[in-house]
Amino acid sequence: MSKLIVKKFGGTSVANTERIEAVADIVEQSINEGNQVTVVLSAMDNNTDKLISLAKEIDPEPDLREYDALVSTGEQVSVALLAMSLLRRGIKGKSYTAYQLGIKTNSSHSQARILDVDVDKITKEIQGGVVPVITGFQGMNNVGDITTLGRGGSDTTGVALAVALKADECQIYTDVDGVFTTDPRIYDKAKLLKNISFEEMLELSSAGAKVLQLRAVEYASKFNLPVRVLSSFKDGEGTLVQEEKNIMEKPIVSGISSIDTEAKLTIRGVPDVPGVAAKILGPISDAGIDVDVIVQNISADNTTDFTFTVDNSNSSKAEEILKETSNSLGGGSIEMDDDIAKISIVGRGMRANAGVASKMFQALADNEINISMITTSEIKISVVIKKAEMQEAIKALHDAFDLDKELDS
Amino acid sequence: MSKLIVKKFGGTSVANTERIEAVADIVEQSINEGNQVTVVLSAMDNNTDKLISLAKEIDPEPDLREYDALVSTGEQVSVALLAMSLLRRGIKGKSYTAYQLGIKTNSSHSQARILDVDVDKITKEIQGGVVPVITGFQGMNNVGDITTLGRGGSDTTGVALAVALKADECQIYTDVDGVFTTDPRIYDKAKLLKNISFEEMLELSSAGAKVLQLRAVEYASKFNLPVRVLSSFKDGEGTLVQEEKNIMEKPIVSGISSIDTEAKLTIRGVPDVPGVAAKILGPISDAGIDVDVIVQNISADNTTDFTFTVDNSNSSKAEEILKETSNSLGGGSIEMDDDIAKISIVGRGMRANAGVASKMFQALADNEINISMITTSEIKISVVIKKAEMQEAIKALHDAFDLDKELDS
């Protein structure tokens, strides 16, 4: 059946002209299968790094408007090269910058958000048999400056275009085969997931699985656009991320994600009064530091121990801020520990199944892995453990929840 | 006195970030002298070559629309980097692509011509104390595609912007000090010219002096815009190219140019009938080959010998075409000779001075240099000689016309 598909290829997928030819092969095959295809590209791997290092030679903290004007050239190079390759094959490829299409963003240079995508021009091109090849990651603001979208921007461009074009599917090509039950480099029994819900993907992404960017998943979820994650390096169906109701089977646990680049900070003996959490975390977030896991426990003596995790790169700064907070609140000692890992199990079947948490804790206990923090959401349970035990914990949980077995759906 | 100046810097002047800082120095100094400055940049040297070689990897003859989209990124990189450098110095630099400014061209991809420059946006910026930094060499056509202007395009952008802005002067920065009486690498007595007329510059450019591109000089001449050629590598006033009436002194010979990359083709014994020149040169120009010097002589027997020169790269093709023409016209033998050089003397004072040609021929005869072709225009005399005698001829003519002496104007 003929489909309208937006295919987005990342930096490793267009790293050199050989890879660009491979992308053209994929596009050609999809067209031969009768599909209408629109392509979104990232910059060639390394190219962006080269541009950034030029900028840093001029100014370690370059002006952001000019930074965006500079790095946006990267995608323009990719799209022109792919269009050339398609044209040589007799396919009507045609490159467009986001600027040429008027993809509107706000003015937050280097981390702009897409406001509006007018697809009249592209729709006309598609109807005329053209394969539009469009720069990801960028747009223009209301005064006509070039903007870039920041991390994960190309994924977001792909999804936003697919939504605006009312495409059947947005296909995100990467250098991995799709979404796995856990990182195959950590546990070789990891299994490729055929389906996953938006919600699970969001929880897995935020828990450390880097295969799809959070913003793109949020966008797709909001507009209910199916997103397929697949490899540009080898054939395969990849993983389809879609609305939960469209997926028949409901595995209790779909996947396990892990992250070992965080540090845990604890402030002890804080007076347990209303608003104390805000008083502790306010100055942290004011400093631009993202907080991940948060746990608060009331002690017997009406004081509280407050613990949270931040990215390693921010741990010293957070510790400093926490010391000041402790002084002003009349709190106790500060502890910092970066020898930690966070393991999360995610699954939409959890809602209907009691005992998932205790099964998780039991599996860890059986392997003598001590848990130092626990948080839960509707479809996710996260634990913080010692970094050295991360791999063992993942294997134990993967086995305990039978993630290497085929689902009988 | 405060002036509005457009400064254009070529590829060697922005070859790396060190050179870009040097350009920023020049801009800063001009601003400190009270001038309003607009900058036009070429792509960083090598960058364009890298982009072209990527394109050739995909397709030896890439689609021209995509080729333009690709190579136009080169200038965008330069302008963003210079704007960053200016901003770091506290100067309000702001990069613009020709696309952002809507510099309109026709649709001849890779050799487009500028049709219209709307400077409202730039004028407003200049009035607000901004230094606009604009991509040379490019524009957009009427359907919103990116175009490039081809050889000398950045010079043309500089001049066209200066004309549209009603600037006082367009300054073209290169890696030479200005326009010399002859190429200093050929004769070390060559002297920098302070002034030269548009007409002389056109004759010198077309005769082989590569310091300014023909198109830019034509454009400047048409709109009577003074153009200054100067070095971005060292201080100096360079050479001012302007209307003849604004220059006091009228040297008989201003400069000598030479070119030794042409071949001479002769077709003998062609019937001397009307239209024979068109019959000979028509097929040559139809093949896209530019003809330079043309000489026709009538023989005693009512046939004619017809001789012309073309660039070496086209000589074999031209010879082949000429053989076919000779067959159909009933002409005689074809001769081809690439062991030649063309020497031209150019000077606006020639008009009022008889005997310039005979002085030139005498100087060459005194050095036993044989002349095989002669052509003349109002302010230029060109001779074709043996390639090996080029340097000697230049020195002889430079001495004969006292070009190493100061003018007493």
Interface residues (C-beta under 8 A of the other chain):
Chain A: T17 I20 E21 L51 L54 A55 E57 I58 D59 P62 D63 R65 E66 Y67 A69 L70 S72 T73 Q76 V77 V79 A80 L81 A83 M84 S85 L87 R88 G93 K94 S95 T97 Y99 Q100 G144 I146
Chain B: T17 I20 E21 L51 L54 A55 E57 I58 D59 P62 D63 R65 E66 Y67 A69 L70 S72 T73 Q76 V77 V79 A80 L81 A83 M84 S85 L87 R88 G93 K94 S95 T97 Y99 Q100 G144 I146
